[in-house]
Amino acid sequence: MRPEKGTYPGYYENYISLVKHNSVLEALTETEKETITFFNSVPDDLENSTYEKGKWTIKEVLNHLIDTERIFAYRALRFARKDETQPLPFEQNDYVAHAELENRSLKDLVKEFETVRKATQSLFNSFSNETLSRTGQTAAGRASVNAIGFTTCGHCIHHINVIKERYLKHS
């Protein structure tokens, strides 16, 4: 089931609207394939490139997807278990700045993404429909477990689109 408007903060719509699948498990599986295929297609000589001074490299974007997926999965778990404590927000630029990616390749990060996504799929596979409909409070507003899963997928699609449009447009 797709998340219904009102079961997530309006900001999440930016990501959820990019997901074309009707179930979170299908979306997690298909966006995993799409994300791995896309990042494996990036030429090695572009992994440290940016489209503009001060923007993240392609490696940093993928690492951001990995970090964000871990955080979103944690939020989904808390809400699934009816933990009413609001998870703290995170500063994405600080995470990127301290990721220590100098000695890591894009291919290595792709493997890590795959591992993290498999864990996310296992987590969401354990949720019943009732659990997927549970909600919790985020800094942006209440969100259902299901909406967090869809947001995770749409977040990947969003960043792949940005890389295609801004990083790879001229290559």
PyMOL commands that place a pseudoatom at each C-alpha (Angstrom):
pseudoatom trace, name=CA, resn=MET, resi=1, chain=A, elem=C, hetatm=0, pos=[0.000, 0.000, 0.000]
pseudoatom trace, name=CA, resn=ARG, resi=2, chain=A, elem=C, hetatm=0, pos=[1.210, 3.488, -0.822]
pseudoatom trace, name=CA, resn=PRO, resi=3, chain=A, elem=C, hetatm=0, pos=[1.236, 5.930, 2.063]
pseudoatom trace, name=CA, resn=GLU, resi=4, chain=A, elem=C, hetatm=0, pos=[-1.779, 8.193, 2.082]
pseudoatom trace, name=CA, resn=LYS, resi=5, chain=A, elem=C, hetatm=0, pos=[-1.375, 11.953, 2.322]
pseudoatom trace, name=CA, resn=GLY, resi=6, chain=A, elem=C, hetatm=0, pos=[-1.808, 12.924, 5.936]
pseudoatom trace, name=CA, resn=THR, resi=7, chain=A, elem=C, hetatm=0, pos=[0.270, 9.963, 7.148]
pseudoatom trace, name=CA, resn=TYR, resi=8, chain=A, elem=C, hetatm=0, pos=[3.511, 11.887, 6.658]
pseudoatom trace, name=CA, resn=PRO, resi=9, chain=A, elem=C, hetatm=0, pos=[4.796, 15.470, 6.740]
pseudoatom trace, name=CA, resn=GLY, resi=10, chain=A, elem=C, hetatm=0, pos=[4.264, 17.425, 3.525]
pseudoatom trace, name=CA, resn=TYR, resi=11, chain=A, elem=C, hetatm=0, pos=[8.019, 17.618, 2.963]
pseudoatom trace, name=CA, resn=TYR, resi=12, chain=A, elem=C, hetatm=0, pos=[8.144, 13.835, 2.460]
pseudoatom trace, name=CA, resn=GLU, resi=13, chain=A, elem=C, hetatm=0, pos=[5.964, 14.236, -0.635]
pseudoatom trace, name=CA, resn=ASN, resi=14, chain=A, elem=C, hetatm=0, pos=[9.066, 15.445, -2.510]
pseudoatom trace, name=CA, resn=TYR, resi=15, chain=A, elem=C, hetatm=0, pos=[10.429, 11.907, -2.174]
pseudoatom trace, name=CA, resn=ILE, resi=16, chain=A, elem=C, hetatm=0, pos=[7.323, 9.733, -1.986]
pseudoatom trace, name=CA, resn=SER, resi=17, chain=A, elem=C, hetatm=0, pos=[5.998, 11.166, -5.257]
pseudoatom trace, name=CA, resn=LEU, resi=18, chain=A, elem=C, hetatm=0, pos=[9.096, 9.837, -7.059]
pseudoatom trace, name=CA, resn=VAL, resi=19, chain=A, elem=C, hetatm=0, pos=[8.316, 6.232, -6.080]
pseudoatom trace, name=CA, resn=LYS, resi=20, chain=A, elem=C, hetatm=0, pos=[6.158, 4.464, -8.656]
pseudoatom trace, name=CA, resn=HIS, resi=21, chain=A, elem=C, hetatm=0, pos=[5.666, 1.213, -6.743]
pseudoatom trace, name=CA, resn=ASN, resi=22, chain=A, elem=C, hetatm=0, pos=[2.601, 0.362, -4.680]
pseudoatom trace, name=CA, resn=SER, resi=23, chain=A, elem=C, hetatm=0, pos=[4.216, -1.553, -1.823]
pseudoatom trace, name=CA, resn=VAL, resi=24, chain=A, elem=C, hetatm=0, pos=[7.149, -0.579, 0.326]
pseudoatom trace, name=CA, resn=LEU, resi=25, chain=A, elem=C, hetatm=0, pos=[8.809, -3.984, -0.123]
pseudoatom trace, name=CA, resn=GLU, resi=26, chain=A, elem=C, hetatm=0, pos=[8.550, -3.742, -3.901]
pseudoatom trace, name=CA, resn=ALA, resi=27, chain=A, elem=C, hetatm=0, pos=[9.887, -0.178, -3.764]
pseudoatom trace, name=CA, resn=LEU, resi=28, chain=A, elem=C, hetatm=0, pos=[12.825, -1.195, -1.556]
pseudoatom trace, name=CA, resn=THR, resi=29, chain=A, elem=C, hetatm=0, pos=[13.702, -4.085, -3.882]
pseudoatom trace, name=CA, resn=GLU, resi=30, chain=A, elem=C, hetatm=0, pos=[13.411, -2.154, -7.125]
pseudoatom trace, name=CA, resn=THR, resi=31, chain=A, elem=C, hetatm=0, pos=[15.178, 0.988, -5.936]
pseudoatom trace, name=CA, resn=GLU, resi=32, chain=A, elem=C, hetatm=0, pos=[17.971, -1.192, -4.590]
pseudoatom trace, name=CA, resn=LYS, resi=33, chain=A, elem=C, hetatm=0, pos=[18.506, -2.624, -8.080]
pseudoatom trace, name=CA, resn=GLU, resi=34, chain=A, elem=C, hetatm=0, pos=[18.234, 0.799, -9.717]
pseudoatom trace, name=CA, resn=THR, resi=35, chain=A, elem=C, hetatm=0, pos=[20.621, 2.429, -7.232]
pseudoatom trace, name=CA, resn=ILE, resi=36, chain=A, elem=C, hetatm=0, pos=[23.250, -0.311, -7.523]
pseudoatom trace, name=CA, resn=THR, resi=37, chain=A, elem=C, hetatm=0, pos=[23.029, -0.364, -11.312]
pseudoatom trace, name=CA, resn=PHE, resi=38, chain=A, elem=C, hetatm=0, pos=[23.295, 3.410, -11.499]
pseudoatom trace, name=CA, resn=PHE, resi=39, chain=A, elem=C, hetatm=0, pos=[26.286, 3.816, -9.184]
pseudoatom trace, name=CA, resn=ASN, resi=40, chain=A, elem=C, hetatm=0, pos=[28.082, 0.871, -10.796]
pseudoatom trace, name=CA, resn=SER, resi=41, chain=A, elem=C, hetatm=0, pos=[27.719, 2.691, -14.133]
pseudoatom trace, name=CA, resn=VAL, resi=42, chain=A, elem=C, hetatm=0, pos=[29.506, 5.837, -12.908]
pseudoatom trace, name=CA, resn=PRO, resi=43, chain=A, elem=C, hetatm=0, pos=[33.012, 5.922, -14.394]
pseudoatom trace, name=CA, resn=ASP, resi=44, chain=A, elem=C, hetatm=0, pos=[35.760, 5.564, -11.782]
pseudoatom trace, name=CA, resn=ASP, resi=45, chain=A, elem=C, hetatm=0, pos=[37.306, 8.872, -12.801]
pseudoatom trace, name=CA, resn=LEU, resi=46, chain=A, elem=C, hetatm=0, pos=[34.098, 10.709, -11.853]
pseudoatom trace, name=CA, resn=GLU, resi=47, chain=A, elem=C, hetatm=0, pos=[33.551, 9.301, -8.352]
pseudoatom trace, name=CA, resn=ASN, resi=48, chain=A, elem=C, hetatm=0, pos=[35.299, 12.293, -6.734]
pseudoatom trace, name=CA, resn=SER, resi=49, chain=A, elem=C, hetatm=0, pos=[33.796, 14.903, -9.042]
pseudoatom trace, name=CA, resn=THR, resi=50, chain=A, elem=C, hetatm=0, pos=[31.316, 17.617, -8.157]
pseudoatom trace, name=CA, resn=TYR, resi=51, chain=A, elem=C, hetatm=0, pos=[29.174, 19.764, -10.399]
pseudoatom trace, name=CA, resn=GLU, resi=52, chain=A, elem=C, hetatm=0, pos=[30.055, 22.935, -8.523]
pseudoatom trace, name=CA, resn=LYS, resi=53, chain=A, elem=C, hetatm=0, pos=[32.619, 24.020, -5.922]
pseudoatom trace, name=CA, resn=GLY, resi=54, chain=A, elem=C, hetatm=0, pos=[31.414, 23.199, -2.426]
pseudoatom trace, name=CA, resn=LYS, resi=55, chain=A, elem=C, hetatm=0, pos=[28.974, 20.474, -3.523]
pseudoatom trace, name=CA, resn=TRP, resi=56, chain=A, elem=C, hetatm=0, pos=[29.291, 16.829, -2.551]
pseudoatom trace, name=CA, resn=THR, resi=57, chain=A, elem=C, hetatm=0, pos=[31.223, 14.382, -4.689]
pseudoatom trace, name=CA, resn=ILE, resi=58, chain=A, elem=C, hetatm=0, pos=[29.389, 11.422, -6.195]
pseudoatom trace, name=CA, resn=LYS, resi=59, chain=A, elem=C, hetatm=0, pos=[31.003, 9.206, -3.523]
pseudoatom trace, name=CA, resn=GLU, resi=60, chain=A, elem=C, hetatm=0, pos=[29.751, 11.571, -0.835]
pseudoatom trace, name=CA, resn=VAL, resi=61, chain=A, elem=C, hetatm=0, pos=[26.235, 11.450, -2.273]
pseudoatom trace, name=CA, resn=LEU, resi=62, chain=A, elem=C, hetatm=0, pos=[26.200, 7.655, -2.095]
pseudoatom trace, name=CA, resn=ASN, resi=63, chain=A, elem=C, hetatm=0, pos=[27.583, 7.709, 1.435]
pseudoatom trace, name=CA, resn=HIS, resi=64, chain=A, elem=C, hetatm=0, pos=[24.824, 10.201, 2.325]
pseudoatom trace, name=CA, resn=LEU, resi=65, chain=A, elem=C, hetatm=0, pos=[22.245, 7.725, 0.977]
pseudoatom trace, name=CA, resn=ILE, resi=66, chain=A, elem=C, hetatm=0, pos=[23.749, 4.994, 3.163]
pseudoatom trace, name=CA, resn=ASP, resi=67, chain=A, elem=C, hetatm=0, pos=[23.803, 7.148, 6.300]
pseudoatom trace, name=CA, resn=THR, resi=68, chain=A, elem=C, hetatm=0, pos=[20.277, 8.421, 5.715]
pseudoatom trace, name=CA, resn=GLU, resi=69, chain=A, elem=C, hetatm=0, pos=[18.922, 4.940, 5.106]
pseudoatom trace, name=CA, resn=ARG, resi=70, chain=A, elem=C, hetatm=0, pos=[20.365, 3.758, 8.424]
pseudoatom trace, name=CA, resn=ILE, resi=71, chain=A, elem=C, hetatm=0, pos=[18.799, 6.703, 10.228]
pseudoatom trace, name=CA, resn=PHE, resi=72, chain=A, elem=C, hetatm=0, pos=[15.425, 6.264, 8.528]
pseudoatom trace, name=CA, resn=ALA, resi=73, chain=A, elem=C, hetatm=0, pos=[15.412, 2.519, 9.290]
pseudoatom trace, name=CA, resn=TYR, resi=74, chain=A, elem=C, hetatm=0, pos=[16.101, 3.331, 12.947]
pseudoatom trace, name=CA, resn=ARG, resi=75, chain=A, elem=C, hetatm=0, pos=[13.185, 5.769, 12.967]
pseudoatom trace, name=CA, resn=ALA, resi=76, chain=A, elem=C, hetatm=0, pos=[10.926, 3.177, 11.342]
pseudoatom trace, name=CA, resn=LEU, resi=77, chain=A, elem=C, hetatm=0, pos=[11.948, 0.616, 13.972]
pseudoatom trace, name=CA, resn=ARG, resi=78, chain=A, elem=C, hetatm=0, pos=[11.220, 3.021, 16.823]
pseudoatom trace, name=CA, resn=PHE, resi=79, chain=A, elem=C, hetatm=0, pos=[7.793, 3.891, 15.435]
pseudoatom trace, name=CA, resn=ALA, resi=80, chain=A, elem=C, hetatm=0, pos=[7.047, 0.228, 14.702]
pseudoatom trace, name=CA, resn=ARG, resi=81, chain=A, elem=C, hetatm=0, pos=[7.775, -0.606, 18.338]
pseudoatom trace, name=CA, resn=LYS, resi=82, chain=A, elem=C, hetatm=0, pos=[5.545, 2.257, 19.533]
pseudoatom trace, name=CA, resn=ASP, resi=83, chain=A, elem=C, hetatm=0, pos=[8.422, 4.255, 20.962]
pseudoatom trace, name=CA, resn=GLU, resi=84, chain=A, elem=C, hetatm=0, pos=[6.931, 7.735, 21.338]
pseudoatom trace, name=CA, resn=THR, resi=85, chain=A, elem=C, hetatm=0, pos=[10.281, 9.451, 21.916]
pseudoatom trace, name=CA, resn=GLN, resi=86, chain=A, elem=C, hetatm=0, pos=[10.945, 11.785, 18.996]
pseudoatom trace, name=CA, resn=PRO, resi=87, chain=A, elem=C, hetatm=0, pos=[14.189, 10.847, 17.240]
pseudoatom trace, name=CA, resn=LEU, resi=88, chain=A, elem=C, hetatm=0, pos=[16.649, 13.678, 16.954]
pseudoatom trace, name=CA, resn=PRO, resi=89, chain=A, elem=C, hetatm=0, pos=[17.285, 15.248, 13.557]
pseudoatom trace, name=CA, resn=PHE, resi=90, chain=A, elem=C, hetatm=0, pos=[20.741, 14.886, 12.016]
pseudoatom trace, name=CA, resn=GLU, resi=91, chain=A, elem=C, hetatm=0, pos=[22.956, 17.366, 10.208]
pseudoatom trace, name=CA, resn=GLN, resi=92, chain=A, elem=C, hetatm=0, pos=[23.703, 15.758, 6.848]
pseudoatom trace, name=CA, resn=ASN, resi=93, chain=A, elem=C, hetatm=0, pos=[26.625, 18.060, 6.034]
pseudoatom trace, name=CA, resn=ASP, resi=94, chain=A, elem=C, hetatm=0, pos=[28.384, 17.092, 9.274]
pseudoatom trace, name=CA, resn=TYR, resi=95, chain=A, elem=C, hetatm=0, pos=[27.901, 13.414, 8.451]
pseudoatom trace, name=CA, resn=VAL, resi=96, chain=A, elem=C, hetatm=0, pos=[29.416, 13.901, 5.003]
pseudoatom trace, name=CA, resn=ALA, resi=97, chain=A, elem=C, hetatm=0, pos=[32.291, 16.008, 6.350]
pseudoatom trace, name=CA, resn=HIS, resi=98, chain=A, elem=C, hetatm=0, pos=[33.290, 13.279, 8.812]
pseudoatom trace, name=CA, resn=ALA, resi=99, chain=A, elem=C, hetatm=0, pos=[32.727, 10.197, 6.645]
pseudoatom trace, name=CA, resn=GLU, resi=100, chain=A, elem=C, hetatm=0, pos=[36.447, 9.646, 5.911]
pseudoatom trace, name=CA, resn=LEU, resi=101, chain=A, elem=C, hetatm=0, pos=[35.929, 8.612, 2.299]
pseudoatom trace, name=CA, resn=GLU, resi=102, chain=A, elem=C, hetatm=0, pos=[39.443, 9.392, 1.055]
pseudoatom trace, name=CA, resn=ASN, resi=103, chain=A, elem=C, hetatm=0, pos=[40.492, 5.737, 0.955]
pseudoatom trace, name=CA, resn=ARG, resi=104, chain=A, elem=C, hetatm=0, pos=[37.159, 4.278, -0.134]
pseudoatom trace, name=CA, resn=SER, resi=105, chain=A, elem=C, hetatm=0, pos=[36.055, 3.650, -3.691]
pseudoatom trace, name=CA, resn=LEU, resi=106, chain=A, elem=C, hetatm=0, pos=[32.617, 4.106, -5.138]
pseudoatom trace, name=CA, resn=LYS, resi=107, chain=A, elem=C, hetatm=0, pos=[32.499, 0.339, -5.728]
pseudoatom trace, name=CA, resn=ASP, resi=108, chain=A, elem=C, hetatm=0, pos=[33.141, -0.263, -2.013]
pseudoatom trace, name=CA, resn=LEU, resi=109, chain=A, elem=C, hetatm=0, pos=[30.324, 2.123, -1.123]
pseudoatom trace, name=CA, resn=VAL, resi=110, chain=A, elem=C, hetatm=0, pos=[27.991, 0.323, -3.541]
pseudoatom trace, name=CA, resn=LYS, resi=111, chain=A, elem=C, hetatm=0, pos=[28.649, -2.919, -1.626]
pseudoatom trace, name=CA, resn=GLU, resi=112, chain=A, elem=C, hetatm=0, pos=[27.914, -1.157, 1.649]
pseudoatom trace, name=CA, resn=PHE, resi=113, chain=A, elem=C, hetatm=0, pos=[24.701, 0.293, 0.240]
pseudoatom trace, name=CA, resn=GLU, resi=114, chain=A, elem=C, hetatm=0, pos=[23.620, -3.196, -0.801]
pseudoatom trace, name=CA, resn=THR, resi=115, chain=A, elem=C, hetatm=0, pos=[24.285, -4.533, 2.699]
pseudoatom trace, name=CA, resn=VAL, resi=116, chain=A, elem=C, hetatm=0, pos=[22.380, -1.698, 4.355]
pseudoatom trace, name=CA, resn=ARG, resi=117, chain=A, elem=C, hetatm=0, pos=[19.447, -2.057, 1.938]
pseudoatom trace, name=CA, resn=LYS, resi=118, chain=A, elem=C, hetatm=0, pos=[19.219, -5.805, 2.611]
pseudoatom trace, name=CA, resn=ALA, resi=119, chain=A, elem=C, hetatm=0, pos=[18.964, -5.003, 6.334]
pseudoatom trace, name=CA, resn=THR, resi=120, chain=A, elem=C, hetatm=0, pos=[16.264, -2.408, 5.631]
pseudoatom trace, name=CA, resn=GLN, resi=121, chain=A, elem=C, hetatm=0, pos=[14.353, -4.928, 3.515]
pseudoatom trace, name=CA, resn=SER, resi=122, chain=A, elem=C, hetatm=0, pos=[14.559, -7.515, 6.297]
pseudoatom trace, name=CA, resn=LEU, resi=123, chain=A, elem=C, hetatm=0, pos=[13.263, -4.984, 8.797]
pseudoatom trace, name=CA, resn=PHE, resi=124, chain=A, elem=C, hetatm=0, pos=[10.339, -3.908, 6.628]
pseudoatom trace, name=CA, resn=ASN, resi=125, chain=A, elem=C, hetatm=0, pos=[9.577, -7.518, 5.705]
pseudoatom trace, name=CA, resn=SER, resi=126, chain=A, elem=C, hetatm=0, pos=[8.998, -8.182, 9.412]
pseudoatom trace, name=CA, resn=PHE, resi=127, chain=A, elem=C, hetatm=0, pos=[6.300, -5.491, 9.648]
pseudoatom trace, name=CA, resn=SER, resi=128, chain=A, elem=C, hetatm=0, pos=[2.613, -6.329, 9.395]
pseudoatom trace, name=CA, resn=ASN, resi=129, chain=A, elem=C, hetatm=0, pos=[0.202, -3.931, 7.688]
pseudoatom trace, name=CA, resn=GLU, resi=130, chain=A, elem=C, hetatm=0, pos=[-0.824, -2.742, 11.148]
pseudoatom trace, name=CA, resn=THR, resi=131, chain=A, elem=C, hetatm=0, pos=[2.804, -2.001, 11.998]
pseudoatom trace, name=CA, resn=LEU, resi=132, chain=A, elem=C, hetatm=0, pos=[3.344, -0.157, 8.710]
pseudoatom trace, name=CA, resn=SER, resi=133, chain=A, elem=C, hetatm=0, pos=[0.480, 2.157, 9.660]
pseudoatom trace, name=CA, resn=ARG, resi=134, chain=A, elem=C, hetatm=0, pos=[1.946, 3.066, 13.067]
pseudoatom trace, name=CA, resn=THR, resi=135, chain=A, elem=C, hetatm=0, pos=[3.232, 6.604, 13.349]
pseudoatom trace, name=CA, resn=GLY, resi=136, chain=A, elem=C, hetatm=0, pos=[5.776, 8.570, 15.277]
pseudoatom trace, name=CA, resn=GLN, resi=137, chain=A, elem=C, hetatm=0, pos=[6.850, 12.161, 15.588]
pseudoatom trace, name=CA, resn=THR, resi=138, chain=A, elem=C, hetatm=0, pos=[9.701, 13.473, 13.443]
pseudoatom trace, name=CA, resn=ALA, resi=139, chain=A, elem=C, hetatm=0, pos=[11.077, 17.008, 13.483]
pseudoatom trace, name=CA, resn=ALA, resi=140, chain=A, elem=C, hetatm=0, pos=[8.936, 17.669, 10.380]
pseudoatom trace, name=CA, resn=GLY, resi=141, chain=A, elem=C, hetatm=0, pos=[5.737, 16.097, 11.778]
pseudoatom trace, name=CA, resn=ARG, resi=142, chain=A, elem=C, hetatm=0, pos=[4.112, 12.695, 12.268]
pseudoatom trace, name=CA, resn=ALA, resi=143, chain=A, elem=C, hetatm=0, pos=[5.090, 9.955, 9.836]
pseudoatom trace, name=CA, resn=SER, resi=144, chain=A, elem=C, hetatm=0, pos=[3.958, 6.389, 9.383]
pseudoatom trace, name=CA, resn=VAL, resi=145, chain=A, elem=C, hetatm=0, pos=[6.410, 3.514, 9.230]
pseudoatom trace, name=CA, resn=ASN, resi=146, chain=A, elem=C, hetatm=0, pos=[5.247, 2.902, 5.651]
pseudoatom trace, name=CA, resn=ALA, resi=147, chain=A, elem=C, hetatm=0, pos=[5.893, 6.532, 4.685]
pseudoatom trace, name=CA, resn=ILE, resi=148, chain=A, elem=C, hetatm=0, pos=[9.414, 6.319, 6.061]
pseudoatom trace, name=CA, resn=GLY, resi=149, chain=A, elem=C, hetatm=0, pos=[10.076, 3.297, 3.837]
pseudoatom trace, name=CA, resn=PHE, resi=150, chain=A, elem=C, hetatm=0, pos=[8.757, 5.112, 0.775]
pseudoatom trace, name=CA, resn=THR, resi=151, chain=A, elem=C, hetatm=0, pos=[10.726, 8.226, 1.696]
pseudoatom trace, name=CA, resn=THR, resi=152, chain=A, elem=C, hetatm=0, pos=[13.894, 6.130, 1.902]
pseudoatom trace, name=CA, resn=CYS, resi=153, chain=A, elem=C, hetatm=0, pos=[13.305, 4.926, -1.663]
pseudoatom trace, name=CA, resn=GLY, resi=154, chain=A, elem=C, hetatm=0, pos=[12.356, 8.335, -3.017]
pseudoatom trace, name=CA, resn=HIS, resi=155, chain=A, elem=C, hetatm=0, pos=[15.434, 9.856, -1.404]
pseudoatom trace, name=CA, resn=CYS, resi=156, chain=A, elem=C, hetatm=0, pos=[17.611, 7.518, -3.501]
pseudoatom trace, name=CA, resn=ILE, resi=157, chain=A, elem=C, hetatm=0, pos=[15.697, 8.365, -6.673]
pseudoatom trace, name=CA, resn=HIS, resi=158, chain=A, elem=C, hetatm=0, pos=[16.005, 12.077, -5.945]
pseudoatom trace, name=CA, resn=HIS, resi=159, chain=A, elem=C, hetatm=0, pos=[19.781, 11.958, -5.560]
pseudoatom trace, name=CA, resn=ILE, resi=160, chain=A, elem=C, hetatm=0, pos=[20.269, 9.765, -8.628]
pseudoatom trace, name=CA, resn=ASN, resi=161, chain=A, elem=C, hetatm=0, pos=[18.253, 12.315, -10.611]
pseudoatom trace, name=CA, resn=VAL, resi=162, chain=A, elem=C, hetatm=0, pos=[20.446, 15.134, -9.286]
pseudoatom trace, name=CA, resn=ILE, resi=163, chain=A, elem=C, hetatm=0, pos=[23.607, 13.265, -10.283]
pseudoatom trace, name=CA, resn=LYS, resi=164, chain=A, elem=C, hetatm=0, pos=[22.235, 12.571, -13.772]
pseudoatom trace, name=CA, resn=GLU, resi=165, chain=A, elem=C, hetatm=0, pos=[21.140, 16.185, -14.267]
pseudoatom trace, name=CA, resn=ARG, resi=166, chain=A, elem=C, hetatm=0, pos=[24.049, 18.036, -12.689]
pseudoatom trace, name=CA, resn=TYR, resi=167, chain=A, elem=C, hetatm=0, pos=[27.080, 15.750, -12.479]
pseudoatom trace, name=CA, resn=LEU, resi=168, chain=A, elem=C, hetatm=0, pos=[26.824, 13.619, -15.601]
pseudoatom trace, name=CA, resn=LYS, resi=169, chain=A, elem=C, hetatm=0, pos=[25.058, 15.997, -17.969]
pseudoatom trace, name=CA, resn=HIS, resi=170, chain=A, elem=C, hetatm=0, pos=[28.271, 16.931, -19.772]
pseudoatom trace, name=CA, resn=SER, resi=171, chain=A, elem=C, hetatm=0, pos=[30.181, 13.667, -19.497]
for i in range(1, 171): cmd.bond("trace and resi %d" % i, "trace and resi %d" % (i + 1))
show_as sticks, trace
zoom trace
